[in-house]
Amino acid sequence: MKKATLIIAGLLFNFIVINAQTNLVWKMGMNISTGAYGNMHPRIVLDGKGNPLVIWGRMSDASVMFSRWTGTAFTTPVKLNPSWLSIATATWMGPDIASKGDTVYVVVKRIPEASDTNHIYLIRSFNGGISFFAPVRIDLIADSISRFPAVTVDATGNPMVAFMKFNSSFLDSRWVVTKSIDYGISFSPDIKASGWSGAKAEVCDCCPGAIISDGNVTSMLYRDNLSNKRDIWTGISTNNNVSFSDGFATDNSNWMLMSCPSSGPDGVIIGDTLYTVFLSGAGGKNKNYISKSSVSENKLKSISPLTGSITGLTQQNFPRIASDGIAAAIVWKQTVNGNDQLPLLFTNNIAKGFTVYDTVDLNDITNADVAVNKGNIFVVWEDDNSGTVKFRQGTYKYVTTGIPAQVTDPVTSINVFPNPVNDVLNIVSPSGENYVLNIYNSLGEKMFTMESSINLLVPTSTFPSGIYFIEWRTDKLIHNQKIIKP
């Protein structure tokens, strides 16, 4: 591994320059698969045990590939999309993935994109990626056009999907969000999350976006286009995507550009702070930046380049950020003296700033992604020299103090057990509260329904083996839970 030392000045979070190996130790890198499986635009998330789950695109047959870490190796990649569903993928955009525990959601866009008959689909797994269900159509948009799907998971494990939407003439570009309350069986009508810069604003129609969530807060990050000013904005929902009632700029660089940068933002929410990373060419050179915003105040607080002056630097692009508690890592692509680099910034306590700068890999880096979990950093990247998706793991000292309190499900007093279930399912609910209980199978068929205000014993002996979804609903609250019948 090449050690990197960098002089960094005037940064937002008072970055400290130290040798990366002081706090961060890397294992040897590896190829996730052979070049025959493709390597476009890899994305990484983690299962409930902290094992990496990786998707990427294969251009040769317009497919999305998936591989998971078993504890000793990555599985042989599997193609997730059926033959009829050719998907949009490239080095700068493609399918997206999100996870919570053993639940995995992958979103894809059918091609050709500029068609009102080709839609966005969700592909689901409820066993950590061992198997996947058939695709479910998401964008219920009549004659409109969609592209660039992105996905996150709410506190109950349900998917929230964002996508760019156009009218039938491929105009009026905007970002919208749709959500599911039955684990991806069905989706609500989409709601607009962009348009906060003014009545004449559209979004940058060739720039992917990112949707991130924490508790009931959702941030829809996107690149705006207000008369060719291409800054980053966010729409904010504080009611779990019922509505997007606020929005503000997370970038005030005022980048004026007549052409399309084909590069979008990424972000994380830690406590009340939204950290956003993005590309901007406002300073005359394409460089990556990080901004810090207050969600409660709907206000940008500060913005700074990821790095200071680097001799021979010609461009940076495709920044990605991930966090776990108060630890955070950022990866991106940069070109120095004509050679590609995959740098990383890391901190195990974001309140103290990003204290580690290191170089993960060199040569033929196109883009990368990162995940962080309890003392581990996982990086994947598209390597066009080998034609493979590469992977590397680092370890750091895990800090537990100072982790922001997590927003919990307001109806955690609901207790559904046992899970897995055999003959009888127990529903223990808040005393005296009227509710409706529905149970659906994986096809969305209702298997059981009852209105009650007391605890229930639901007979399940006749239920076929499979995955079922519990919906507990009152006038004000909805609780969803997945159960398994062996």
DOPA-860256 format. One record per residue (C-alpha): x, y, z. Coordinates in steps of 0.2 Angstrom, whole numbers, plus 5000, padded with zeros to 4 digits. Layout:
N
[zalo [X,Y,Z]],
...
//
This chain:
486
[zalo [5000,5000,5000]],
[zalo [5006,5017,4996]],
[zalo [5007,5029,5011]],
[zalo [5001,5046,5008]],
[zalo [5005,5063,5017]],
[zalo [4995,5078,5012]],
[zalo [4996,5096,5017]],
[zalo [4979,5102,5021]],
[zalo [4974,5120,5025]],
[zalo [4958,5129,5029]],
[zalo [4947,5114,5030]],
[zalo [4929,5114,5037]],
[zalo [4932,5102,5051]],
[zalo [4950,5106,5056]],
[zalo [4958,5090,5047]],
[zalo [4973,5084,5056]],
[zalo [4987,5076,5045]],
[zalo [4994,5060,5051]],
[zalo [5000,5044,5044]],
[zalo [4985,5033,5040]],
[zalo [4992,5018,5048]],
[zalo [4992,5026,5065]],
[zalo [4973,5023,5067]],
[zalo [4968,5013,5052]],
[zalo [4975,4996,5046]],
[zalo [4971,4989,5029]],
[zalo [4970,4971,5024]],
[zalo [4975,4966,5007]],
[zalo [4963,4970,4993]],
[zalo [4954,4958,4982]],
[zalo [4944,4956,4966]],
[zalo [4925,4952,4970]],
[zalo [4924,4942,4954]],
[zalo [4932,4940,4937]],
[zalo [4930,4953,4923]],
[zalo [4917,4942,4915]],
[zalo [4904,4949,4927]],
[zalo [4907,4967,4923]],
[zalo [4912,4981,4935]],
[zalo [4901,4996,4932]],
[zalo [4897,5009,4946]],
[zalo [4898,4997,4962]],
[zalo [4888,5001,4977]],
[zalo [4890,4993,4994]],
[zalo [4879,4991,5010]],
[zalo [4880,4979,5025]],
[zalo [4869,4966,5032]],
[zalo [4864,4965,5050]],
[zalo [4880,4956,5055]],
[zalo [4891,4969,5046]],
[zalo [4894,4958,5031]],
[zalo [4896,4967,5014]],
[zalo [4883,4966,5000]],
[zalo [4888,4973,4983]],
[zalo [4879,4977,4967]],
[zalo [4886,4983,4951]],
[zalo [4881,4984,4932]],
[zalo [4887,4974,4918]],
[zalo [4886,4983,4902]],
[zalo [4887,4969,4890]],
[zalo [4869,4963,4894]],
[zalo [4863,4978,4903]],
[zalo [4862,4968,4920]],
[zalo [4864,4971,4938]],
[zalo [4875,4959,4947]],
[zalo [4875,4955,4966]],
[zalo [4888,4947,4977]],
[zalo [4889,4945,4996]],
[zalo [4902,4941,5009]],
[zalo [4900,4924,5017]],
[zalo [4913,4927,5031]],
[zalo [4928,4920,5021]],
[zalo [4924,4925,5003]],
[zalo [4912,4934,4991]],
[zalo [4899,4923,4983]],
[zalo [4899,4920,4964]],
[zalo [4890,4935,4957]],
[zalo [4871,4932,4952]],
[zalo [4861,4942,4940]],
[zalo [4846,4950,4948]],
[zalo [4836,4956,4934]],
[zalo [4826,4944,4923]],
[zalo [4829,4943,4904]],
[zalo [4815,4955,4900]],
[zalo [4822,4969,4912]],
[zalo [4837,4977,4903]],
[zalo [4843,4990,4916]],
[zalo [4852,5007,4914]],
[zalo [4870,5006,4920]],
[zalo [4886,5016,4916]],
[zalo [4902,5021,4925]],
[zalo [4893,5037,4932]],
[zalo [4876,5030,4937]],
[zalo [4866,5014,4939]],
[zalo [4856,5003,4951]],
[zalo [4856,5007,4969]],
[zalo [4855,4996,4985]],
[zalo [4849,4998,5003]],
[zalo [4848,4986,5018]],
[zalo [4842,4984,5036]],
[zalo [4846,4968,5045]],
[zalo [4843,4954,5032]],
[zalo [4831,4964,5021]],
[zalo [4839,4970,5005]],
[zalo [4832,4982,4992]],
[zalo [4839,4985,4975]],
[zalo [4832,4998,4963]],
[zalo [4834,4998,4944]],
[zalo [4828,5008,4929]],
[zalo [4823,4998,4913]],
[zalo [4830,5005,4897]],
[zalo [4829,5014,4885]],
[zalo [4826,5028,4898]],
[zalo [4817,5040,4887]],
[zalo [4802,5030,4886]],
[zalo [4785,5031,4895]],
[zalo [4784,5012,4895]],
[zalo [4800,5008,4903]],
[zalo [4799,5010,4922]],
[zalo [4808,5008,4938]],
[zalo [4808,4992,4948]],
[zalo [4812,4986,4965]],
[zalo [4820,4969,4968]],
[zalo [4819,4962,4986]],
[zalo [4828,4950,4997]],
[zalo [4823,4945,5015]],
[zalo [4837,4933,5019]],
[zalo [4852,4944,5017]],
[zalo [4853,4942,4998]],
[zalo [4853,4923,4998]],
[zalo [4838,4924,4986]],
[zalo [4828,4938,4979]],
[zalo [4809,4940,4974]],
[zalo [4803,4945,4957]],
[zalo [4804,4964,4952]],
[zalo [4790,4975,4958]],
[zalo [4786,4991,4948]],
[zalo [4788,5007,4958]],
[zalo [4785,5022,4947]],
[zalo [4766,5023,4944]],
[zalo [4767,5039,4933]],
[zalo [4756,5036,4918]],
[zalo [4764,5044,4903]],
[zalo [4778,5052,4912]],
[zalo [4797,5047,4911]],
[zalo [4808,5042,4925]],
[zalo [4827,5039,4928]],
[zalo [4840,5038,4941]],
[zalo [4832,5028,4955]],
[zalo [4839,5029,4973]],
[zalo [4834,5019,4988]],
[zalo [4835,5020,5007]],
[zalo [4826,5011,5021]],
[zalo [4816,5019,5035]],
[zalo [4816,5014,5054]],
[zalo [4804,5000,5051]],
[zalo [4813,4992,5037]],
[zalo [4802,4998,5023]],
[zalo [4810,5005,5007]],
[zalo [4809,5024,5001]],
[zalo [4813,5026,4983]],
[zalo [4818,5043,4974]],
[zalo [4819,5045,4956]],
[zalo [4820,5059,4943]],
[zalo [4803,5062,4934]],
[zalo [4800,5071,4917]],
[zalo [4784,5074,4907]],
[zalo [4781,5065,4891]],
[zalo [4792,5077,4881]],
[zalo [4807,5074,4893]],
[zalo [4805,5091,4901]],
[zalo [4800,5098,4918]],
[zalo [4814,5088,4927]],
[zalo [4811,5085,4946]],
[zalo [4815,5073,4960]],
[zalo [4801,5064,4968]],
[zalo [4800,5051,4982]],
[zalo [4788,5036,4984]],
[zalo [4787,5025,5000]],
[zalo [4781,5007,5004]],
[zalo [4773,5002,5021]],
[zalo [4772,4983,5016]],
[zalo [4790,4980,5012]],
[zalo [4790,4984,4994]],
[zalo [4774,4975,4989]],
[zalo [4766,4992,4984]],
[zalo [4771,5010,4984]],
[zalo [4762,5026,4988]],
[zalo [4759,5040,4974]],
[zalo [4776,5050,4972]],
[zalo [4778,5067,4980]],
[zalo [4789,5081,4974]],
[zalo [4805,5083,4984]],
[zalo [4814,5096,4973]],
[zalo [4811,5114,4967]],
[zalo [4817,5124,4982]],
[zalo [4828,5136,4973]],
[zalo [4813,5145,4964]],
[zalo [4798,5144,4953]],
[zalo [4809,5142,4937]],
[zalo [4821,5129,4944]],
[zalo [4823,5112,4937]],
[zalo [4835,5099,4942]],
[zalo [4851,5094,4933]],
[zalo [4843,5081,4922]],
[zalo [4859,5071,4919]],
[zalo [4865,5071,4938]],
[zalo [4860,5056,4949]],
[zalo [4854,5060,4967]],
[zalo [4854,5052,4984]],
[zalo [4841,5049,4997]],
[zalo [4846,5046,5015]],
[zalo [4836,5044,5031]],
[zalo [4838,5044,5050]],
[zalo [4823,5041,5060]],
[zalo [4808,5051,5053]],
[zalo [4820,5063,5044]],
[zalo [4823,5061,5025]],
[zalo [4835,5071,5014]],
[zalo [4833,5071,4996]],
[zalo [4850,5077,4989]],
[zalo [4851,5083,4971]],
[zalo [4860,5094,4959]],
[zalo [4849,5109,4954]],
[zalo [4849,5119,4938]],
[zalo [4843,5137,4940]],
[zalo [4848,5145,4924]],
[zalo [4863,5134,4923]],
[zalo [4868,5137,4941]],
[zalo [4872,5119,4946]],
[zalo [4873,5119,4965]],
[zalo [4867,5105,4977]],
[zalo [4851,5106,4986]],
[zalo [4841,5095,4998]],
[zalo [4822,5093,5000]],
[zalo [4818,5088,5019]],
[zalo [4804,5078,5026]],
[zalo [4802,5076,5045]],
[zalo [4787,5065,5044]],
[zalo [4794,5049,5036]],
[zalo [4790,5055,5018]],
[zalo [4772,5060,5021]],
[zalo [4778,5077,5014]],
[zalo [4793,5087,5009]],
[zalo [4789,5104,5017]],
[zalo [4806,5111,5018]],
[zalo [4822,5113,5007]],
[zalo [4838,5122,5006]],
[zalo [4855,5123,4997]],
[zalo [4869,5113,5004]],
[zalo [4881,5121,4992]],
[zalo [4883,5140,4989]],
[zalo [4898,5139,4977]],
[zalo [4887,5146,4962]],
[zalo [4894,5134,4949]],
[zalo [4889,5141,4932]],
[zalo [4889,5127,4919]],
[zalo [4881,5126,4902]],
[zalo [4884,5108,4900]],
[zalo [4879,5093,4911]],
[zalo [4892,5087,4924]],
[zalo [4884,5070,4926]],
[zalo [4889,5069,4944]],
[zalo [4878,5070,4960]],
[zalo [4879,5072,4978]],
[zalo [4880,5060,4993]],
[zalo [4877,5062,5011]],
[zalo [4874,5056,5029]],
[zalo [4864,5063,5044]],
[zalo [4872,5062,5061]],
[zalo [4862,5069,5075]],
[zalo [4855,5086,5068]],
[zalo [4868,5088,5055]],
[zalo [4867,5084,5037]],
[zalo [4885,5081,5029]],
[zalo [4885,5082,5010]],
[zalo [4899,5078,4998]],
[zalo [4899,5084,4980]],
[zalo [4908,5089,4965]],
[zalo [4909,5108,4960]],
[zalo [4919,5117,4947]],
[zalo [4915,5134,4953]],
[zalo [4934,5137,4958]],
[zalo [4939,5134,4940]],
[zalo [4944,5116,4943]],
[zalo [4933,5101,4946]],
[zalo [4936,5097,4965]],
[zalo [4926,5089,4978]],
[zalo [4918,5098,4993]],
[zalo [4910,5094,5010]],
[zalo [4896,5104,5018]],
[zalo [4888,5104,5035]],
[zalo [4870,5109,5037]],
[zalo [4857,5110,5051]],
[zalo [4842,5100,5048]],
[zalo [4831,5108,5062]],
[zalo [4836,5125,5055]],
[zalo [4835,5121,5037]],
[zalo [4852,5130,5035]],
[zalo [4869,5128,5027]],
[zalo [4882,5131,5040]],
[zalo [4899,5129,5031]],
[zalo [4907,5122,5016]],
[zalo [4925,5117,5012]],
[zalo [4935,5107,4999]],
[zalo [4939,5089,5004]],
[zalo [4958,5093,5002]],
[zalo [4969,5108,5000]],
[zalo [4982,5111,4987]],
[zalo [4989,5095,4979]],
[zalo [5004,5096,4967]],
[zalo [4998,5089,4950]],
[zalo [4980,5088,4954]],
[zalo [4969,5090,4939]],
[zalo [4952,5084,4944]],
[zalo [4942,5076,4958]],
[zalo [4924,5067,4956]],
[zalo [4912,5055,4962]],
[zalo [4913,5057,4981]],
[zalo [4904,5045,4993]],
[zalo [4902,5046,5012]],
[zalo [4896,5033,5025]],
[zalo [4895,5033,5044]],
[zalo [4892,5022,5059]],
[zalo [4887,5032,5074]],
[zalo [4900,5046,5075]],
[zalo [4913,5037,5064]],
[zalo [4913,5043,5045]],
[zalo [4923,5039,5029]],
[zalo [4924,5048,5012]],
[zalo [4931,5041,4996]],
[zalo [4932,5048,4979]],
[zalo [4942,5048,4963]],
[zalo [4956,5060,4959]],
[zalo [4969,5062,4945]],
[zalo [4986,5068,4950]],
[zalo [5000,5070,4937]],
[zalo [4989,5060,4925]],
[zalo [4987,5045,4937]],
[zalo [4971,5040,4945]],
[zalo [4970,5039,4964]],
[zalo [4957,5032,4976]],
[zalo [4959,5043,4992]],
[zalo [4950,5041,5009]],
[zalo [4946,5053,5023]],
[zalo [4941,5045,5040]],
[zalo [4937,5050,5057]],
[zalo [4931,5039,5072]],
[zalo [4923,5054,5080]],
[zalo [4916,5067,5067]],
[zalo [4916,5080,5081]],
[zalo [4935,5080,5081]],
[zalo [4936,5081,5062]],
[zalo [4943,5070,5048]],
[zalo [4959,5065,5056]],
[zalo [4965,5052,5043]],
[zalo [4970,5054,5025]],
[zalo [4975,5038,5015]],
[zalo [4976,5031,4998]],
[zalo [4967,5015,4996]],
[zalo [4972,5011,4978]],
[zalo [4981,5018,4962]],
[zalo [4978,5017,4943]],
[zalo [4962,5015,4933]],
[zalo [4950,5021,4947]],
[zalo [4933,5026,4939]],
[zalo [4922,5027,4955]],
[zalo [4920,5020,4972]],
[zalo [4909,5017,4987]],
[zalo [4911,5015,5005]],
[zalo [4903,5007,5021]],
[zalo [4907,5009,5039]],
[zalo [4902,4997,5054]],
[zalo [4909,4995,5071]],
[zalo [4928,4996,5068]],
[zalo [4928,4991,5050]],
[zalo [4929,5001,5034]],
[zalo [4924,4993,5017]],
[zalo [4928,5001,5001]],
[zalo [4923,4994,4983]],
[zalo [4928,5002,4967]],
[zalo [4927,5000,4948]],
[zalo [4944,4996,4941]],
[zalo [4945,4997,4923]],
[zalo [4963,4990,4921]],
[zalo [4957,4973,4927]],
[zalo [4939,4975,4922]],
[zalo [4934,4970,4940]],
[zalo [4925,4977,4955]],
[zalo [4939,4978,4969]],
[zalo [4936,4977,4988]],
[zalo [4947,4982,5003]],
[zalo [4944,4981,5021]],
[zalo [4951,4992,5034]],
[zalo [4950,4992,5053]],
[zalo [4950,5006,5066]],
[zalo [4947,5009,5085]],
[zalo [4928,5009,5087]],
[zalo [4922,5023,5098]],
[zalo [4905,5021,5107]],
[zalo [4904,5037,5117]],
[zalo [4896,5052,5110]],
[zalo [4885,5042,5097]],
[zalo [4869,5052,5094]],
[zalo [4853,5045,5101]],
[zalo [4843,5036,5088]],
[zalo [4825,5040,5084]],
[zalo [4815,5024,5088]],
[zalo [4799,5018,5081]],
[zalo [4785,5027,5091]],
[zalo [4775,5011,5093]],
[zalo [4789,4999,5099]],
[zalo [4777,4994,5113]],
[zalo [4769,4982,5100]],
[zalo [4776,4965,5102]],
[zalo [4774,4952,5089]],
[zalo [4781,4934,5093]],
[zalo [4787,4921,5090]],
[zalo [4797,4924,5074]],
[zalo [4799,4912,5065]],
[zalo [4781,4907,5069]],
[zalo [4773,4890,5068]],
[zalo [4755,4888,5074]],
[zalo [4751,4904,5084]],
[zalo [4757,4922,5082]],
[zalo [4755,4933,5097]],
[zalo [4751,4951,5095]],
[zalo [4754,4961,5111]],
[zalo [4748,4979,5109]],
[zalo [4746,4995,5120]],
[zalo [4732,4992,5132]],
[zalo [4715,4998,5127]],
[zalo [4720,5006,5110]],
[zalo [4709,5002,5095]],
[zalo [4719,4995,5080]],
[zalo [4717,4985,5064]],
[zalo [4729,4970,5061]],
[zalo [4732,4965,5044]],
[zalo [4744,4950,5038]],
[zalo [4750,4949,5020]],
[zalo [4760,4936,5011]],
[zalo [4774,4940,5000]],
[zalo [4763,4943,4985]],
[zalo [4753,4956,4994]],
[zalo [4738,4945,4997]],
[zalo [4729,4948,5013]],
[zalo [4729,4932,5024]],
[zalo [4721,4939,5040]],
[zalo [4713,4955,5046]],
[zalo [4704,4959,5062]],
[zalo [4700,4975,5072]],
[zalo [4703,4974,5090]],
[zalo [4709,4984,5106]],
[zalo [4716,4969,5115]],
[zalo [4730,4956,5113]],
[zalo [4727,4943,5099]],
[zalo [4732,4925,5096]],
[zalo [4732,4923,5077]],
[zalo [4731,4905,5071]],
[zalo [4745,4902,5057]],
[zalo [4746,4883,5056]],
[zalo [4737,4884,5039]],
[zalo [4749,4897,5032]],
[zalo [4761,4891,5019]],
[zalo [4779,4892,5022]],
[zalo [4786,4909,5017]],
[zalo [4788,4927,5022]],
[zalo [4773,4937,5029]],
[zalo [4771,4956,5033]],
[zalo [4762,4962,5049]],
[zalo [4753,4979,5048]],
[zalo [4747,4986,5064]],
[zalo [4737,5002,5061]],
[zalo [4728,5015,5072]],
[zalo [4721,5032,5067]],
[zalo [4738,5040,5070]],
[zalo [4751,5026,5069]],
[zalo [4757,5012,5058]],
[zalo [4769,4998,5063]],
[zalo [4775,4986,5051]],
[zalo [4785,4970,5054]],
[zalo [4791,4955,5044]],
[zalo [4789,4937,5050]],
[zalo [4794,4920,5043]],
[zalo [4784,4904,5043]],
[zalo [4797,4890,5041]],
//
